[in-house]
C-alpha cells in the first residue's frame, strides 16, 4: 500500500462530490470548474481501476467502493482540519460591505469602534457603494442602498429595511448668527439653500411647513449628499440633513436646526445581500450589528 499514490487535490474533489452528490456543487464549493472535478475523479478511477460513481443523466451515485472511500476521506479531512485548528492561530473572518459616502462617513465610521469591540475576529472591508438595479452589480457580501423597498427594486436579492430617514434643515451656527432673526420658515428662503441631487426634498419640506412655493434667494445643487452636509457645516448654506446622519454634528454644535419639523420621505436605507448570504456567521454578525445600530439611531 505504500506505493499507492495519494493525490490530495483529487481526493478533496472526490470528498466534496461524494458529500454533495453533485460534481457541479462540488466545483462551486471548491471554486473550480465541474470539468476539473470530473477529470480528477476519473483519474482516480483509472489509477485504481475502481469505479467510484455511477453516472446517470441528471445525477451521480456512489458505488460501494466510493461510499467506503468517502467515509474514510471525510474522517481524514475532518481530523486534519481539527488538528490544524488546534495548532494554527485563529484566522480573522473577512466581510465586505458597500456603502455610499454619506452613510459611510456620517453613520458607519463613528460607530466602527463598537463593531470592532463586539467582533474582533471579523475584518470589515469597506467599498464605495452604488445604486443596485440588478443582482450582478452586487460584488460585496452586503450593501446598503437607498430605495422604497418595492419587490422589483432589487431583483434576485434579499432586501431588509434598515433605517428610516427624517430630514430637517441644518446650518452652521455662524450662518445662523449672520441671518438672525429666523422667525418663520419663510425666512429660510433668504439664505443660500443647498440641494441634494435635486430640488424635490426642499420643495416638499417647505410645503409641509406651510410655505409651498417660496422664492429662494440663492441655490446650489450638489450630487453628493455628503458634500452637501459638509457645505452646511462650513457655513455655505442651509441643507436638509437626515437626523441619523447629522446628530453628531448637532450634538457637537457644528450644526443647528432652526425648525425641527421633519420631512419623512418614502425612501429608506436597506440592507442588500444575496439569498442565503446571511447563513455565514460573519455576514450575519455584521447585519445584526447594523440593524441594532439603526434601531438605536
C-alpha positions in Angstrom: 0.0 0.0 0.0 3.0 2.3 0.4 3.2 2.5 -3.3 -0.4 3.7 -3.8 -0.5 7.3 -4.9 -2.5 9.7 -2.7 -3.3 12.7 -4.8 -4.8 15.1 -2.1 -6.3 17.6 -4.6 -8.2 14.9 -6.4 -9.3 13.3 -3.1 -10.6 16.7 -1.9 -12.6 16.9 -5.1 -13.9 13.4 -4.6 -14.9 14.1 -1.0 -16.9 17.2 -1.9 -18.6 15.4 -4.8 -19.4 12.4 -2.7 -20.8 14.6 0.1 -22.9 16.7 -2.2 -23.6 14.0 -4.8 -23.0 16.6 -7.5 -19.9 17.5 -9.5 -21.3 20.9 -10.1 -22.0 21.7 -6.5 -18.5 20.3 -5.6 -17.0 22.6 -8.2 -18.8 25.6 -6.8 -17.7 24.8 -3.2 -14.0 24.3 -4.3 -14.1 27.3 -6.8 -13.1 25.2 -9.8 -14.9 24.1 -12.9 -17.2 21.0 -13.0 -14.9 19.6 -15.7 -11.9 19.8 -13.3 -13.8 17.9 -10.6 -15.0 15.3 -13.1 -11.5 14.8 -14.6 -9.8 14.4 -11.2 -12.3 11.8 -10.2 -11.9 9.9 -13.5 -8.2 9.9 -13.0 -8.6 8.3 -9.6 -10.9 5.7 -11.0 -8.3 4.9 -13.8 -5.3 4.9 -11.4 -7.1 2.5 -9.0 -9.1 0.6 -11.6 -12.1 1.1 -9.5 -15.4 2.9 -10.3 -16.3 5.4 -7.5 -19.5 6.8 -9.0 -22.4 5.6 -11.1 -23.1 8.5 -13.5 -26.7 9.0 -14.5 -28.3 11.6 -16.8 -29.0 14.2 -14.1 -27.3 12.8 -11.0 -24.4 10.7 -9.7 -24.5 7.9 -7.1 -21.7 6.4 -5.1 -20.6 2.8 -5.7 -19.9 0.7 -2.7 -16.2 1.4 -3.1 -17.0 5.1 -3.5 -19.1 5.1 -0.3 -16.4 3.5 1.7 -13.7 5.8 0.4 -16.0 8.8 1.0 -16.3 7.9 4.7 -12.6 7.5 5.1 -11.9 10.8 3.3 -14.4 12.6 5.5 -12.8 11.3 8.6 -9.3 12.1 7.4 -10.1 15.6 6.3 -12.0 16.2 9.5 -9.1 15.1 11.6 -6.7 17.3 9.5 -9.0 20.3 10.0 -9.3 19.7 13.7 -5.5 19.4 14.1 -4.8 22.5 12.0 -7.3 24.4 14.1 -5.6 23.3 17.3 -2.1 24.3 16.2 -2.7 27.4 14.0 -3.6 30.8 15.2 -7.3 31.7 14.6 -7.9 33.4 11.3 -9.9 36.5 11.1 -13.1 36.3 9.0 -13.5 38.9 6.3 -16.8 40.6 5.4 -17.2 43.2 2.6 -19.7 46.0 2.8 -20.6 48.6 0.2 -21.9 52.0 1.4 -22.4 55.4 0.0 -20.3 58.3 1.2 -22.9 59.9 3.4 -23.9 56.7 5.2 -20.3 55.6 5.4 -18.8 58.8 6.8 -21.6 60.1 9.0 -23.3 56.9 10.3 -20.9 54.0 9.9 -17.5 55.4 10.7 -18.4 57.0 14.0 -19.7 53.6 15.1 -16.9 51.4 13.9 -15.2 51.1 17.3 -18.3 49.5 18.6 -18.2 46.9 15.8 -14.5 46.1 16.4 -15.1 45.7 20.1 -18.1 43.4 19.5 -16.4 41.4 16.7 -12.6 41.5 17.0 -12.4 38.3 14.8 -14.1 40.0 11.8 -12.1 42.1 9.3 -14.5 44.6 7.7 -13.7 45.6 4.2 -15.5 48.8 3.1 -16.2 49.6 -0.6 -17.7 52.5 -2.4 -21.4 51.8 -2.8 -23.6 52.3 -5.9 -27.3 52.1 -6.5 -28.0 48.5 -7.3 -30.6 47.6 -10.0 -29.6 44.0 -10.8 -28.0 41.2 -8.8 -24.9 41.2 -11.0 -23.9 44.6 -9.6 -23.6 43.3 -6.0 -19.9 42.4 -5.7 -19.7 42.6 -1.9 -21.2 40.4 0.9 -23.6 43.2 2.0 -24.5 46.6 0.6 -26.5 49.4 1.9 -28.8 51.0 -0.7 -31.4 53.7 -0.8 -34.9 53.0 -2.1 -38.5 52.4 -1.5 -38.4 48.7 -0.9 -40.6 47.7 -3.8 -40.3 43.9 -4.6 -39.0 44.7 -8.1 -36.4 47.2 -6.8 -33.6 44.7 -6.1 -34.5 41.6 -8.2 -32.9 38.4 -7.2 -31.5 39.8 -3.9 -32.6 39.9 -0.3 -33.6 43.4 1.0 -34.3 44.3 4.6 -35.4 47.8 5.7 -32.5 49.2 7.8 -33.0 52.9 8.6 -35.8 55.4 8.0 -34.9 59.0 7.5 -36.2 62.3 8.9 -35.0 65.4 7.1 -34.6 68.7 9.0 -33.0 72.0 7.9 -29.5 72.4 9.3 -26.9 75.2 9.1 -23.8 76.3 10.8 -24.1 78.5 14.0 -22.1 81.2 12.2 -24.5 81.4 9.3 -27.4 81.4 11.8 -25.8 84.3 13.6 -25.4 86.3 10.4 -29.0 85.6 9.5 -30.9 86.5 12.6 -33.7 86.6 13.1 -35.1 83.4 11.6 -38.6 83.9 13.0 -40.5 81.9 10.4 -39.9 79.1 7.9 -40.2 81.7 5.1 -37.1 83.4 6.5 -35.0 80.5 5.4 -35.6 81.5 1.8 -33.3 84.5 2.3 -30.4 82.2 3.0 -28.3 80.1 0.5 -30.1 76.8 0.0 -28.1 73.6 -0.6 -30.0 70.9 -2.5 -29.0 67.3 -2.6 -29.4 65.6 -6.0 -32.3 67.8 -7.0 -34.8 70.4 -5.5 -37.6 67.9 -4.7 -36.9 67.4 -1.0 -36.6 71.2 -0.2 -39.9 71.9 -2.1 -41.6 69.1 -0.1 -40.2 70.4 3.2 -41.4 74.0 2.6 -44.8 72.7 1.5 -45.1 70.6 4.6 -44.3 73.7 6.7 -46.8 75.9 5.1 -44.7 77.7 2.5 -45.4 75.7 -0.7 -43.6 78.0 -3.3 -41.0 80.2 -1.7 -38.8 82.4 -3.7 -35.3 81.3 -2.9 -32.5 83.9 -3.0 -29.6 81.6 -3.7 -29.5 77.8 -4.6 -26.8 75.2 -5.1 -27.4 71.7 -6.2 -24.9 69.0 -5.2 -25.0 65.4 -6.4 -23.0 64.1 -3.4 -25.1 64.2 -0.2 -22.0 64.1 2.0 -20.7 67.2 0.2 -23.9 68.9 0.8 -23.7 68.2 4.6 -20.1 69.5 4.6 -21.2 72.6 2.8 -23.7 73.2 5.6 -21.0 72.6 8.3 -18.7 75.1 6.6 -21.4 77.8 6.5 -22.1 77.8 2.8 -25.9 77.3 3.2 -28.8 75.5 4.7 -29.2 71.8 3.8 -31.7 69.2 4.6 -29.9 66.7 6.8 -31.1 63.3 7.8 -31.2 63.3 11.6 -29.4 60.0 11.9 -26.5 61.4 9.8 -26.2 64.8 11.4 -27.0 64.1 15.0 -23.3 64.0 15.9 -22.8 67.5 14.2 -25.9 68.8 16.1 -24.6 67.4 19.4 -21.2 68.9 18.9 -22.5 72.3 17.9 -21.2 72.2 14.4 -24.8 72.4 13.1 -28.0 73.8 14.4 -31.6 73.1 13.4 -33.8 76.2 13.5 -37.1 74.4 12.6 -37.3 70.8 13.7 -40.5 69.7 11.8 -39.2 66.7 9.8 -39.8 65.6 6.3 -40.1 61.8 6.1 -39.5 60.5 2.6 -40.9 57.2 1.3 -37.4 56.0 0.7 -35.2 54.4 3.4 -31.8 52.7 3.7 -32.0 48.9 3.0 -29.6 46.0 3.7 -29.0 44.2 0.5 -27.4 40.7 0.2 -27.6 37.6 -1.9 -30.1 34.9 -0.9 -28.5 32.7 1.8 -25.5 35.0 2.4 -26.5 35.6 6.0 -26.1 32.0 6.8 -22.4 32.8 7.0 -21.8 33.7 10.7 -19.6 36.7 9.9 -22.1 38.2 7.5 -25.0 37.6 9.9 -23.0 39.2 12.7 -22.4 42.4 10.5 -26.1 42.6 9.5 -27.3 42.1 13.1 -25.0 44.8 14.3 -26.1 47.2 11.6 -29.7 46.6 12.5 -29.1 47.2 16.2 -27.2 50.4 15.4 -30.0 51.7 13.2 -32.6 50.8 15.9 -30.7 53.0 18.4 -30.2 55.9 16.0 
